[in-house]
Amino acid sequence: MPLHVRAVEEWDIAGMAALRAREWETAAFWEARIGGYLRGEHSPRQSLPGRAAFVAEDAGTVVGFVAGHRTRRYGCDGELQWMNVALEHRGQGVAGALLAAMAGWFVEQDARRVCVNVDPKNAAARRLYAKFGAQPLNPHWMLWEDIGIVRERVENRPHPPANSK
């Protein structure tokens, strides 16, 4: 079954939490955190109303997700809150598809200037965001001056063969 990216539903939170818990904390911690974020009960600093999340599914299993919201942090219009792709699905275009979906939501919200917090030691994430047009803002943050570039870069990118792993 091909990769399918769609807006998050309530029942996706457990799968998102399990995926996030592979790298940090527990599934219970992330279920509460992600659920609270999506319901607007947990709000990052300087966030504004308006948030969205998307999941990538492979054969009905959540293999990646992305979430973001409106903000005023660093003079941005939007902030990418989380992005996770299962290790075994990395390098297959999942991150690009998720970023394109999130970028589409930001553009619909007229939130073009978007930032993301990235650990300076997370070279893989920094390379990924840079590949899709983000520039360093400071040691811990990267910035898209116009998040619309993400969709353009995803559409013009060669896709891996369907049977690649």
N, C-alpha and C positions, 0 to 999 in steps of 0.2 A: 504494500500500500504506500502511495507517495506521501511525502510530508504535507501536513495540513496545518496552516496557521489560522487561528481564529481568536475572537475576543474571549476573555476568561468568563467562565460561569462559576457559580458558588461551589459546585462539586469538584472543580479543578484545584481548589486550594490545597487539598491533601496531597495531590501529586506534585504541586509546586513546592510545598513544604518538604516533602521527601527528597526532592531533587536538591534543594538548597541545603538540607541537613547533611548531605553527603560530604560537604566541605566545612560546615561550621554549625555548632549548636545541635539541637534535636528537632525532630519533626514537630513535636508538640509546641516548642518555642516558635517555630516558623509558621505553623498553622495560625497561632494567635496573632503573630506579627503581621503576616500577609493578609489575613482576614480583617484585622483591625485597620490596616492601611487601605484596603479596597472599600471598606465601609466608611472611611473617613474618620475613624476613631483614633488612629495613629497618624500624626501628621509631622513630617519633617519640618525643620525650621524654615520659615518664610514661605511655606507652601500655601497655595491658594486653592479654592475649590476647583475641581476638575482633575480627574485621574483616570487612567486606563491601564489595562494589562492584556497581554496576548499570550497564548500558549502555542507551542508547536507540538503536534502529535505525530507519532509514527505507529501505525497499527493500533490506534486507540490509547496509546500510552504517552503521557506528557514527557517529552524529551528536552524541552526548553521552555523558558518563559522570559518575558520582559514586562516591566511596569514603569510608569512615569506619571508625572503630575505637573500642573502649572505651578510656577514659583516666581519669586522676586530675588532669590539668592544670586549673588554676583551679577545682578542686573540682567539675569536671564528671564526668559518667558516660560521655560519648561526645564524639568530636571528628570533625567533617566534615573530611576530609583534602584532597580535591580535588573540584572540580566544573568541568566544561568542556562547553560547547555550541558546536558549529560556528557561526560567525558567520552563515552563510546560513540557519540554523535557529532563530536567536534570535527571541523574540517570538511563538513558536508553541506555547507550553505545554510545551516539552521540559524546561526547568529545573524547573518545578513537578512534572511527572511523575517526574523523577529524585529530587527532594527528597522526594516522597511515598513512593517506594520505600525510600529510605534511612531516612526517619523510621519507616516500618513495621518495619524491621530493628532500629532502636534501641529502639523500644517493645517488641518481642519480647524484647530483651535486658534489659529493665527499666532502660534507660539513657535517662532522660527529660531530664536536664539536659545539653545538648549545646552545645559551643562551636565556633567556626570562626574561623580566622585570615584577616583581610581587610585588605589594604593600605588605609590611610586615603585614598589617592588613587583607589581603585577605586570610584567613586561608583555605577557600574552594579551591581556585585556587592552593595554595601551596601544599595542600594534593593531589589534582589531579595530578599535575606535578610530585610530589614525587612518587605517585603510578605507574607512567609510567617511573620512573628511573632518574628524575632530582634531583640534589643535590643543596643545598644552595651554592651560589658563594659569595654573600655579602648580607646585609640586604634587598636589593631591587632586586636582580637578582638570578636566578637559572640557572643551567647548566646541560646539558647532555654531558658527555665526548664522548659518542657515541650514537647519536640519533637513530641508528638502533635498540636499545633495545626496543623502543616504539612498533614497529611492532610485535616483539616477545612477549611482554607482552599483547598486544591486542589479538593476536592469541591464547594465552594460558589462557585467562580470560573467566570465565563462562559468558554467555550471559543471560540477563533478558528474561523472557517469552515474547512472541510476544504481548500479550494483557496487559502487565504491563503498568501502567501510573505513 
